[in-house]
Amino acid sequence: MNNQDVLDKQQISDYLKDLPHWREVPGAIAAVFHAKTSAMAIELVNEIASAAELDQHHPDVDWRYNKVFVTSTSHDAGGQVTTRDIALAAKISERAEALGVAAHTELIGVVEIAIDTDDQEAISSQWAAGLGYKIASDGGLVDPNHRLPAIWFQHTTTPNPNRLHLDIWGAYSDSQKILDELQKQQAELDHESAPSFVVATDRQGNRFCICTEKDR
């Protein structure tokens, strides 16, 4: 792996301007395709597999009836987005369009578990052991099979009594609908770090963050 192949956030954003089906999520790019039938969705999965074999670069694919969820990252680059992910995404979009399968960016989403801590090293190995996760290059924890939510440790010198919260990732273009619904449900919203993330607090003090690909 050539380190020059790894893309920073601005480069990813620039590439995705030409890939309207795809959005950036933590450490990857993702798309969701909604077919008219289950059989058509399976056909798209076969096309994705064919493209992946040609490129020798394999995305994570989740087939759910007539929907196909696709996430592409470069595991040999430590779970970062590279030019190979961009090239594969373009091929997948081309094949989806040829089959008449529509993309639905509003269905793209990732959930991470965040743990507030003043000493990450004291607890990360215990969480890894309990979940069967591995420790990633950034110190977070990931499922080796890339199925279950990732865990990351948010450093703070004053952890809240409620140390666990969820980071709910989605496209910035769709985030306002979620924030409007949260406001309707009378959740307390802290926009200080928007558009990167908005902290929502429920009626009992539990927190979660609505996160997007945009920087603060």
N, C-alpha and C positions, 0 to 999 in steps of 0.2 A: 504494500500500500504506500503510495506516494502522498506525503502530507499535503502536497499542493492540491490533491484531489478533494480534501476536506473543505467544506464551504462554511463561511461565517453567516450570521443572520442576514446581513445586507445582501450577500450573494444569493442566498436561498430566496429571499424576497424578490430579487431581480429575476431569477430564473422562473419563479412561480407566476410572474406576470404573463408568461407565455403558456402556462399550464393551469387554466382556470378550474380544472377538476380537483386540484390538489391544494392542501393547506399544510403549513408547518405545525407540527406537534412536538413535544419534548423529544429531542434526539432523532427525529424522523420526519417524513412527509407522509400524508395520508389522503385517501380518497374513499368515497362510498358510491357504489354504482347500484342503481335500482332498476332491475329488469322487469319486463312485463310478465314473465313466467319463470318458474323455477328452472325449467329446462334451458332457458336462455341464460340464466345466471350460471348454470353449470358450464355452458358453452364458453362463457366469458372466463370462468376459472381455468378451463382448459387452455384458452388463449393466453392467459397470464402465465400459466406454467410453461407454455411453449416459448414465450418471450424471455422468461427467466432462464430457461435452459440455454437459449442462444447466447444470452449475456453472461451466463454463469454468475448470476446475481439474483438472489431469491428473496422476494418480499414475504411478509406474513399476510396470509389470506384467510379470512373468516367468511364462510358462506352461510347465510341465514335465509333459507327459503328463496326469495327472489331478490335478496340484497347481497352484495359482495363488498366486504370491508377490507381495504388493502392498506398496509403500512410498509414503507420501505426505509431501511436504514442500513448502514454499512457496519456490520458487527466487527469486521477486522480492523475498523478504524475507531474502535471503542464506542460503538453506538452513536456515530455522528452521521450527518448527511454529507454525501459526496457527489461528484459529478455522475457517478454510476447510477445513483438513485434518481437523479434528474433524467438521465437517458432512458432508464427503465420506465419511469412514470410517463414519459412521452409516448413510448410504445404501447403501454397499457391503455392510455387514453385513445390512441388511434384505433386500437382493436375494439374498444368499447363503442366508439362512434360507428365503426364499420358494422357492428352487430345491432346498432340502434338502441344501445343501453345508455340510459341517462345517468349523469352524475348528480348527486345531491350533497352539496357541501354542508348543508345545515345538519346532516346526520353525522358529521365528523366529530368525534369527541374522545378524550382520554381522561381517565381519573387516576391521580396519584395520591398517595397517603403521605402527609407531611408530619414530622415529629419535631416539636420545639425542644431544643436541648442546649445546654452549655458545655457538654462534653460528648461529642459524637462517638469518639473512639471507645468510650466506656460501654456503649450500648449496641453499636452497630452489629458486632459479631453475634450477639445474643439474638437479635431480630433475624439475622441471616440464618442462624441455626434453626430457629423455630419455624421459619417459613420455607427452608430449603432454598433460599435465594443465594445469589452470589453478589459480592461487593464489586460495583462498577468502578470505572476509572475516576469518576468524580466523587466517589465515596458513598454514593447512594446504593440502594439494593434493587436488584432486578431478578425477575423470574427467569431461570435458564431457558424455559420453554416459551417465553414472551407471551404468556396468556394472562397472568394475574397483575394487578396494579403494582407499579413501581413504588418504592418508598424513598423519600429523601429527608435529610436531616437539616432543619432550619436553625442555624446557630443564633442563639440569643443569650445574653447574660441574665435575663430575667424571664425564664419560661413561665407561661401562664399555667394556672392549675390544670386547665384542660389543654394538655400538650399535643393532642392529636387533632388534625383537621384534614379535610379533603381539598385537593386542588383539582378543579374541574375544568379541563381544557377544551376549548372550542374555537371556531373561527371568529375573528374580531367582527366580521361582517354580520354575524348572527348573534353576537353577545348582547346587544341592546334589548332584544326580545326577552332574553332570560332576565336581565336586570329589571325590565319593566314588570315582569311577572313577579319577581321577588319583592319589588316595591308594592305591588298590589297585595301581596301576602303579608305586608307589613314587616318584612325583614329589615334589620338595620344595615345600611350599606355605607362602607367607607371607601370613597373614591380617591384617596390620597395617592395611590400608586397606579391609577388608571392611565392608559388603557392596558398596561401590562397585566394588572389584576385588580379586582374589586373584592374587598373582604365583606362577606355577608355574615351576620350574626342572627341566630334565630331567637325565639322568645325565651328560651332557657339558657342562652349564653353560649351555645355551641356555634362554632365557626366553620366556614368553608370559603374557598376563594374561587371566583369566576375568572379564569386565566385565558389570555389570548396570545397570539404570536407577536403582538406589537410590544415594543419597548416603551418604558415610561417616558 
